[in-house]
Amino acid sequence: ALIITAAAAAAAFVLLTLKRRKQIAELPPAPSVKIRADELAKKLDQCRDTLLSQQEKIRNETVSAAAASIARTMDLIADELERDPKDRNKVRKLANHYTAMITGLVDKYIQLESQAVDGEIISSSMKRIEEGLTGADGALKHMLDDMFSDDAMEVSADITVLEQLLKTEG
């Protein structure tokens, strides 16, 4: 009786394993790292385009300059991500969440700027958005700089090796 039960369990295990292999084989392939990085870069490019179109509607030079700078930095981040997708995890949250927040703040600023009333609350909100966009611009530039840190280390190592080789050559 024990041998029959063990044989039945083994047969069930084999059947379930075969069924699971078939299910896995039917799944669509996971997108490659490059495809996922390109999707994130596309989101950044869309945000860049939105910011550039919004920038034309902003009268305040500081906020307009911040929007243009953020757009340029996002463009550079997208280009670097397309060149080297290893940083996609650093960029994922920016592309999926922060871009919408940034463009939303710029939209809100444009809306407040167009108000005929210049009240304390409106002025305070506009100043807060200006500070937030300036801070976001700095954070994005830091992110871009961080994406190049590995390249900078490689360049430094190459220069050190070259200097050592030249010293030994006389």
N, C-alpha and C positions, 0 to 999 in steps of 0.2 A: 504494500500500500504506500509505503514511503517512497519507493522508487517511482511508482506511477505519479505521485504528487510532484516529485522533483522533476520528472520528465515533462509534465504538464506546465509547471512553472517555467522551465527552460524554453519550452515551445512558445509560451505566451510572451516571454521576454524577447525572443527572436522576432516574433510577429510585431510587437510594439516597436522594436528598434527599426525594423524595416519600414513600418508606417511612418515613424518620425523622420527617417532619412528622406522618404518621399515628400513629406510636408516641407522639409527644409529645402529640398531641391526645387520645389515649386515657388518658393519665396522669390520676389524680385531682388536683384543684386543691390547691395547697399551702394549709395553713391560714393565715388572715390573722394579722397581728401581734396584733390584739385577741384572737383566739381563743387564741393561744399564751400571751399574758399572762394571760388568764382561767384557763387550765389551771394556770399557776404559782401564781396566787392561790388556786386551789382546794386545791393541795397545802399551801400555808401555812395555810389555814383548817383543814385536817385535822390538821395538826401542832398548831395552837392548841387544837383540841378535845381532842386526846390529852393535851397538857400540862395542861390544866385538869382533866381526869379524874384524871391522875396526881397532881396537886398535892394533891388531897384525901387521898391516902395517905401524904403526907410529914409526919413529925412535926417535923423540924428547921425552925424558922421562917425561917432564912436561905435554905435551899434551896427551901422552899415559896414564899417571896417571889420568888426568882430565877425559878422556873418560871412563876409568875403574870406576872411582868414580861416574860419572854420571850414568853409567849402574847399579851399585850397588844401588844407591839411587832410581832410577826408579823402580828397582825390589822391594825395600822396600815399595815404594809408592803403587805399584800395589798390593802387599800383604796386605797392610793396607786397601786399597780400597775394596778388596775382602772380608776382615774380617768385615769391617764396611762401607757400601756404602753411608753413610750420607755425606761424603766429595766429592762426585762425581762432584759437581758443581765447586769445587776448582780445580779439576784435569782435567776437560773437555777440557779447552783451552790447557793445557800441552799436553794431549794425541792427540788432533785433529790438533794442529798447531805447537807447539814448538818442538815436537819430530822430525818432518821433517826438521825444521830449524837446529836443533842440528846435526842431522846426515848429513845434507847437508854441514854444516861448516866443519865437520870432513872429509868428502869426498874431499872438496876443499883443506883442509890442506894437505891431502895425495897427492893430485895432485900437489900442489905447492912444496911440499917437494921432489917430484920425479923429478922436473925440474933440468936440468943440469946447468942452469944459476942461479947465486946467486945475483940478482940485488936488488936495493934499494926498488923497488915497491914490489917484491916478498917477501923480508924479512919483510917489513912493514906489508904486508897482513898477513903473517904467524904469526907475533907478535900479531896483532889485533885479529886473530882467537884464539890464545892461551889465550889472556886476556878474550875474550868473553866466551870461554869454562870454564875457571876458575870461572868467574862470574856466569855463568849458574849453575855450580856445587854448588856454595854457595847458590844460590836462591832455587835450588831443595832441598837442605838440610834444608833450612828454611821452605819450604813448608811441608816437612815431619815432622819437629818439630811441626809445627802449627797443623798438623793433630792429633797429640797426646796431644794437649793442654787440650781438654775436659777430657781425661783420667787422666792427671796430676792433674786437679782440683778435680776430684772425689777421687783420692788417697789422696790428701791433706785434703779434708773434712773428709774422713774415719779416717785418722790419728788423726785429731783434736778431733773427736768424741771419738775415742779409748782412747786418752790421758785424756779427761774429765771423761770418765767412770772409768778409773784407779785411777784418783785423788779422785773421790767420794768414791771409795771402800776403800781408805786408803792406 
